[in-house]
Amino acid sequence: MKPEKLLLVFILFCLARCTFDSNPSNGGMTDIPTPDLITANNPCENNLAADLYPCSNLSLYAHLTPIDLGGQQVNDIWGWFDIETSKEYALVGLTDGVSFVDVTNPNRPIVVGKLIESDLPSKYNSFNLNDFPACNLGLGSSTTAKMVTQGSAWRDMKVFNDHMFVVSDAQIHGVQVFDLTRLRTFEDQFLSFKEDALYTKLGNAHNIAINEATGFGYAVGVTQADTCGSRNKTGLHIIDLNKPKNPTFAGCYSDPATEVNSLYSAGIGYIHDTQCILYNGPDDRHKDKELCFSSAEGAVVITDVDDKNNPKTLSTTSHPDMGYSHQGWLTEDHRYFLMNDELDELNFGRNTKTYIWDVSNISEPTFLGYHTHNTNSIDHNLFVRDNYLIQSNYSSGLRVFDLLDVHKARLNEVAYFDSEPTHNEANWNGSWGNYPYLPSGILLISDIRNGLFIVRPDYLDK
């Protein structure tokens, strides 16, 4: 091949890698512009999509019910881009497994198959929800959760190195490892899968975060484990995932000082959710260190986990108005941390609020204030892509805000899609989670009772 052609091939390869390599745990996609989005089957017109779903600047590509997905009810969601085939997939949590959906053509999604939940031998004690008040919070206290007859209402999954890692709460489950390249075998028959490996050094976990830059996983909400997971010691159960089919225990972080809210705590040092990154923010003391930003029931906790054998608490910050620090995400410059509170709307009778922290000084985060929404639904999982906050707010559906005024503790709503149009009150039905990091730019929404929604971000056209 001539040198100039070889150079062209190399440039095209690099552009492809820059466009499609994502690292959500470190803030999402690169700054490469989103590709042109195809037209949605059900455009948002006169603030309705498909004559049913209230919307603004989000059009509906397609909708699959829980039955379509092979399940009873839906919980969280993640995504995977197959760099070899250029296919995009939704990974949809069910009460008894994970459904795989090819969303490459978002107007015509294809349900490829399902990973059945693990059959972990009874290595740990059977799970008694009455012993764990945190599991009876939120969804756990709802009729929806109590209708689950198999598996668990809680399931979470993340992706690293073309492998999916799955945890479940309120049952003995372990961490399932599934090689996503197996989805390439699909032709036209629904496939039923078992995991490729099972990490059994923990029983339950509320969630798992993965820092794709380092290959370490951080299981949170672990209350039954060989180590680093009990009523007396829990926090971050650290797992080395660099050999995906052979995950190994790497360390433990548990700090009793994080237990600010003992009313609901499932264990000393309990962490509900976390985002772990290679820090590249304004605090030069911590540049290039691996830090975790955790929502720990009554506090926001920042931890240095660079040394897995000796993690260190850098700061623990709370606020008197906080009901339950549930989950949060950093802006891409690592300067601000946006957090949702899962109990303040219900317990305090107020509108939806998103808490905003200035974390430019890691040792002393500053509470800037909270953005008050015009809804009273409970806010749940949120993520940041580019300069947008994409937030699943249960009964009011998906909400999208620009972050231009985040330094003023103000969010500007630019789009919404209500996947639960029958009500907007503070309860635990509606949009559980979303995934905004597929290269095409489409957004995936999981709705507990209504299933998977694939929507087009029309606001990017403005």
C-alpha positions in Angstrom: 0.0 0.0 0.0 1.3 3.5 -0.9 2.3 5.6 2.1 -0.3 8.2 1.5 -3.1 5.5 1.5 -1.7 3.9 4.6 -1.7 7.3 6.4 -5.4 7.8 5.3 -6.4 4.4 6.7 -4.6 5.3 10.0 -6.4 8.6 10.2 -9.8 7.1 9.6 -9.1 4.4 12.2 -8.2 7.0 14.8 -11.3 9.1 14.0 -13.5 6.0 14.4 -11.8 5.3 17.8 -12.3 8.9 18.9 -15.9 8.9 17.9 -17.0 5.6 19.4 -14.7 5.0 22.4 -16.7 5.9 25.4 -15.9 5.9 29.1 -19.1 6.8 30.9 -17.5 6.4 34.3 -15.1 9.1 33.4 -17.7 11.5 32.1 -19.0 10.1 28.9 -18.2 10.5 25.3 -15.5 12.6 23.7 -16.3 16.0 22.2 -16.7 14.6 18.7 -20.1 16.0 17.4 -23.0 13.5 17.6 -23.7 11.9 14.2 -26.8 12.8 12.2 -29.8 11.1 13.9 -32.4 9.3 11.8 -36.0 10.5 11.9 -38.1 8.9 14.6 -41.3 7.0 13.8 -43.3 9.0 16.4 -42.2 12.6 16.4 -42.9 14.9 19.3 -45.7 17.1 18.0 -47.8 19.4 20.0 -46.1 18.1 23.1 -47.2 14.5 22.5 -45.5 11.5 21.0 -47.6 8.6 19.6 -50.6 10.5 20.8 -49.9 9.3 24.3 -46.6 10.4 25.8 -46.1 14.0 26.9 -42.9 15.3 25.5 -40.7 18.2 24.4 -37.7 17.9 22.1 -37.7 14.1 22.5 -39.3 12.0 19.8 -40.1 8.3 20.2 -38.4 5.8 18.0 -39.9 2.7 19.5 -41.3 1.1 22.7 -41.0 -2.4 24.0 -43.1 -3.7 26.9 -41.7 -5.8 29.7 -43.4 -8.8 28.1 -41.7 -8.0 24.8 -38.4 -8.0 26.6 -39.1 -11.4 28.2 -39.8 -10.3 31.7 -42.3 -9.1 34.3 -41.0 -5.7 35.3 -38.0 -3.5 34.3 -35.3 -1.9 36.5 -32.1 -0.3 35.4 -30.5 -0.1 31.9 -27.1 0.2 30.3 -25.8 0.0 26.7 -23.0 -1.5 24.6 -21.5 -0.6 21.3 -19.9 -3.5 19.3 -17.0 -1.9 17.6 -16.5 -4.8 15.2 -20.1 -4.9 13.9 -21.0 -1.2 14.6 -24.2 -2.4 16.3 -25.7 -0.8 19.3 -27.5 -2.7 22.1 -29.7 -1.9 25.1 -29.0 -4.0 28.2 -32.3 -3.9 30.1 -32.5 -5.2 33.7 -35.5 -7.4 34.5 -36.6 -8.9 37.8 -35.1 -12.3 36.7 -32.3 -11.4 34.3 -31.1 -9.0 31.6 -32.7 -8.6 28.2 -30.5 -7.8 25.1 -32.0 -5.5 22.5 -30.4 -4.6 19.2 -31.2 -0.8 18.8 -29.0 -0.2 15.7 -32.1 0.7 13.9 -33.9 2.5 16.7 -37.2 2.5 14.9 -37.1 -1.3 14.7 -35.4 -2.7 17.8 -34.8 -6.5 17.9 -34.9 -8.5 21.1 -31.9 -10.8 20.8 -32.2 -12.8 23.9 -31.9 -12.9 27.7 -29.3 -13.6 30.4 -31.0 -15.6 33.1 -30.1 -14.5 36.6 -27.5 -16.5 38.5 -28.1 -19.7 40.5 -25.7 -19.0 43.2 -25.7 -21.9 45.8 -26.8 -20.8 49.2 -23.3 -19.8 50.3 -24.8 -16.9 52.4 -27.7 -16.6 54.7 -31.1 -16.2 53.0 -32.1 -12.6 52.6 -34.5 -11.2 55.1 -35.7 -7.8 54.0 -36.9 -6.9 57.5 -33.2 -6.9 58.6 -32.3 -4.3 56.1 -34.3 -1.1 56.3 -32.6 0.4 53.3 -34.1 -2.3 51.1 -37.6 -1.2 52.2 -37.0 2.3 51.0 -38.3 3.5 47.8 -39.2 0.8 45.4 -38.9 -1.8 48.1 -41.9 -0.4 50.0 -44.0 -0.2 46.8 -46.7 -2.5 45.5 -44.6 -2.8 42.3 -41.7 -4.5 44.2 -44.0 -6.7 46.2 -45.6 -8.0 43.0 -42.2 -9.6 42.0 -42.6 -13.3 42.3 -39.2 -14.4 41.0 -35.8 -12.8 41.3 -35.5 -9.2 42.6 -36.8 -5.7 41.8 -33.2 -4.5 41.8 -30.7 -5.4 39.1 -27.8 -3.3 37.8 -25.3 -3.9 35.0 -22.2 -2.1 33.7 -19.8 -2.9 30.8 -16.0 -3.2 30.5 -13.9 -4.7 27.8 -16.9 -6.1 25.9 -18.2 -7.9 29.0 -21.2 -7.1 31.1 -21.1 -7.3 34.9 -24.4 -7.8 36.7 -25.4 -7.5 40.4 -28.7 -7.8 42.2 -30.0 -6.6 45.6 -32.3 -8.2 48.1 -31.2 -11.7 47.0 -28.1 -13.9 46.9 -26.7 -13.4 43.4 -23.0 -12.7 43.1 -21.6 -10.8 40.1 -22.4 -12.3 36.8 -19.9 -11.9 33.9 -21.2 -12.2 30.4 -19.2 -11.9 27.2 -21.3 -9.5 25.0 -19.6 -10.7 21.8 -21.8 -13.8 22.1 -24.7 -11.6 20.9 -23.1 -11.8 17.4 -24.4 -15.3 17.1 -28.0 -14.1 16.8 -29.7 -14.8 13.6 -33.5 -14.8 14.0 -34.2 -16.9 17.1 -34.4 -15.6 20.6 -31.4 -16.7 22.6 -31.3 -17.8 26.2 -27.9 -17.3 27.9 -26.1 -18.3 31.1 -23.2 -16.3 32.5 -19.6 -17.0 31.4 -18.3 -16.5 35.0 -19.7 -15.8 38.4 -17.9 -13.8 41.1 -19.1 -15.3 44.4 -17.1 -13.4 47.0 -20.3 -11.3 47.6 -23.9 -12.3 47.8 -25.9 -9.1 47.1 -25.0 -5.7 45.8 -27.2 -2.7 45.1 -25.1 -1.6 42.2 -21.7 -1.8 40.6 -19.6 1.0 39.2 -16.7 0.4 36.8 -13.8 2.7 36.1 -13.1 1.7 32.5 -9.8 3.6 32.6 -8.4 1.3 35.2 -10.5 -1.9 35.0 -11.7 -1.9 38.6 -15.2 -2.4 39.7 -16.8 -1.0 42.8 -19.8 -3.0 44.2 -21.9 -0.9 46.6 -24.7 -1.7 48.9 -23.1 -5.1 49.7 -24.4 -6.5 53.0 -23.5 -10.2 52.6 -19.9 -11.1 51.5 -16.8 -13.1 52.3 -15.3 -9.8 53.3 -16.2 -6.1 52.9 -19.9 -6.6 53.1 -21.9 -7.0 56.3 -24.0 -5.0 58.8 -20.7 -4.2 60.6 -18.6 -3.2 57.6 -19.7 -2.2 54.1 -18.9 0.5 51.6 -16.9 -0.1 48.4 -16.2 -3.8 47.6 -13.4 -3.4 45.0 -13.0 -6.0 42.2 -10.2 -6.3 39.6 -11.9 -6.9 36.3 -8.9 -6.7 34.0 -9.3 -10.4 33.3 -13.0 -10.2 32.8 -13.8 -13.9 33.1 -11.7 -14.2 36.2 -12.6 -11.2 38.5 -10.7 -11.1 41.8 -11.2 -9.3 45.1 -8.9 -6.2 45.2 -9.7 -4.2 48.3 -12.3 -2.7 50.6 -13.3 0.8 51.7 -15.5 1.3 54.7 -15.6 4.4 56.9 -18.0 4.5 59.8 -17.8 8.3 59.6 -19.9 8.2 56.3 -22.9 6.9 58.3 -24.6 10.3 58.6 -28.1 8.9 58.1 -28.4 6.0 60.5 -32.2 5.8 60.2 -32.1 3.8 57.0 -28.6 2.4 57.1 -28.2 -1.2 56.0 -24.7 -1.3 57.5 -21.8 0.7 58.9 -20.2 2.7 56.1 -23.0 1.9 53.7 -22.7 3.5 50.2 -25.8 3.4 47.9 -24.1 4.4 44.6 -20.8 5.8 43.3 -18.9 7.1 40.3 -15.2 6.3 40.2 -12.9 8.2 37.9 -9.3 9.1 37.1 -9.5 12.7 38.4 -8.8 15.5 36.0 -10.4 18.4 37.7 -9.2 21.7 39.1 -7.8 20.4 42.4 -4.1 19.8 41.4 -3.4 17.8 44.6 -5.4 14.9 43.2 -4.6 15.0 39.5 -4.6 11.5 37.8 -5.6 9.8 41.1 -8.4 7.3 41.1 -11.3 8.9 43.1 -14.8 7.7 43.9 -17.6 10.2 44.4 -20.3 8.3 46.5 -23.9 8.9 47.5 -23.9 7.4 51.0 -27.5 7.8 52.3 -26.9 11.0 54.3 -23.8 12.3 52.7 -21.6 12.8 49.7 -18.3 11.0 50.3 -15.1 11.4 48.2 -12.5 8.7 48.5 -9.0 8.2 47.2 -8.9 4.6 45.9 -5.6 4.8 44.1 -4.1 2.3 46.6 -6.7 -0.5 46.7 -5.1 -1.8 49.9 -5.5 1.6 51.7 -8.3 3.7 50.4 -8.6 7.1 52.2 -11.6 9.3 52.9 -10.9 12.8 51.5 -14.2 14.4 52.5 -17.6 13.7 53.9 -20.3 16.4 53.2 -23.9 16.5 54.1 -26.8 19.0 54.1 -29.7 19.4 56.7 -32.3 19.3 53.9 -31.1 15.9 52.6 -33.5 13.0 52.8 -31.5 10.2 51.2 -28.4 10.7 49.1 -29.2 8.3 46.3 -26.9 8.7 43.3 -24.9 11.4 41.5 -22.6 12.2 38.6 -19.8 14.6 37.9 -19.8 17.2 35.2 -17.2 16.4 32.5 -14.7 18.9 33.9 -14.9 17.2 37.3 -15.8 20.6 38.9 -19.5 19.9 39.9 -21.3 16.9 41.4 -25.0 16.7 40.8 -27.0 14.4 43.1 -30.5 13.1 43.4 -32.3 12.6 46.7 -34.8 9.7 46.7 -36.8 10.6 49.8 -37.0 14.4 50.1 -40.0 14.8 47.8 -42.0 12.1 49.6 -41.0 12.9 53.2 -40.9 16.7 53.0 -43.7 17.2 50.5 -41.7 19.4 48.1 -41.0 19.5 44.4 -38.3 17.5 42.7 -34.9 18.8 43.7 -31.4 18.2 42.2 -28.6 18.9 44.6 -25.5 20.7 43.2 -22.1 20.6 44.8 -18.9 22.5 43.8 -16.2 19.9 44.3 -13.3 21.9 42.9 -11.8 21.7 46.4 -11.9 17.9 47.0 -11.2 18.3 50.7 -14.0 20.8 51.2 -16.9 20.5 48.7 -19.3 23.4 48.8 -23.1 23.0 48.5 -24.2 25.5 45.9 -27.9 24.9 46.2 -30.5 22.8 44.6 -32.4 23.2 41.4 -36.2 23.0 42.1 -38.1 21.4 39.2 -41.7 22.2 38.3 -42.7 18.6 39.1 -43.2 16.7 42.4 -42.0 13.3 41.2 -39.1 11.5 42.9 -35.8 12.0 41.1 -33.7 8.9 40.4 -30.7 8.1 38.3 -28.9 10.9 36.4 -26.0 11.1 34.0 -24.0 13.8 32.2 -23.1 13.8 28.5 -21.3 16.8 27.1 -23.1 19.8 28.5 -26.4 18.1 29.3 -27.8 16.4 32.4 -30.1 13.5 31.6 -32.2 12.5 34.5 -34.7 9.7 35.1 -37.4 11.1 37.5 -39.7 8.1 38.0 -43.3 9.3 37.4 -42.4 12.4 35.4 -40.1 10.4 33.0 -36.9 11.5 31.5 -35.8 15.1 31.9 -32.9 16.8 30.1 -31.2 20.0 31.2 -28.4 22.1 29.9 -25.6 22.9 32.4 -24.8 26.4 31.2 -25.8 27.9 34.6 -24.7 25.0 36.8 -22.3 27.3 38.7 -25.4 29.2 39.8 -27.1 26.0 41.0 -29.5 26.4 38.1 -30.5 23.9 35.5 -32.3 24.8 32.3 -34.8 22.2 31.0 -34.5 21.6 27.3 -36.4 18.4 26.8 -38.6 15.8 28.5 -40.4 12.5 27.7 -42.9 11.2 30.2 -43.0 7.4 29.9 -45.6 7.1 32.7 -48.2 9.6 31.5 -51.0 8.6 33.9 -49.6 10.4 36.9 -46.7 12.6 38.2 -47.0 12.3 41.9 -44.1 11.2 44.3 -44.1 7.4 44.0 -41.9 4.6 42.6 -43.3 4.0 39.2 -42.0 5.3 35.9 -38.5 5.9 34.6 -35.9 4.0 36.7 -32.8 4.8 34.5 -31.4 5.9 31.2 -28.4 5.4 29.1 -27.1 8.4 27.0 -23.7 7.2 25.9 -24.3 5.3 22.6 -22.3 6.7 19.7 -25.5 7.4 17.6 -26.7 9.8 20.2 -30.1 8.0 20.8 -31.3 7.8 24.4 -32.5 4.7 26.1 -35.1 4.8 28.9 -36.1 2.0 31.3 -39.6 2.3 32.8 -40.5 -0.1 35.6 -44.0 -1.0 34.4 -43.8 0.1 30.8 -40.5 -1.3 29.5 -37.9 0.2 27.1 -38.3 3.5 25.3 -35.9 4.6 22.6 -36.0 8.3 22.0 -34.4 10.9 19.7 -32.7 13.9 21.3 -34.4 16.6 19.1 -32.8 19.3 21.3 -29.5 18.6 19.6 -31.0 19.9 16.3 -31.7 23.4 17.8 
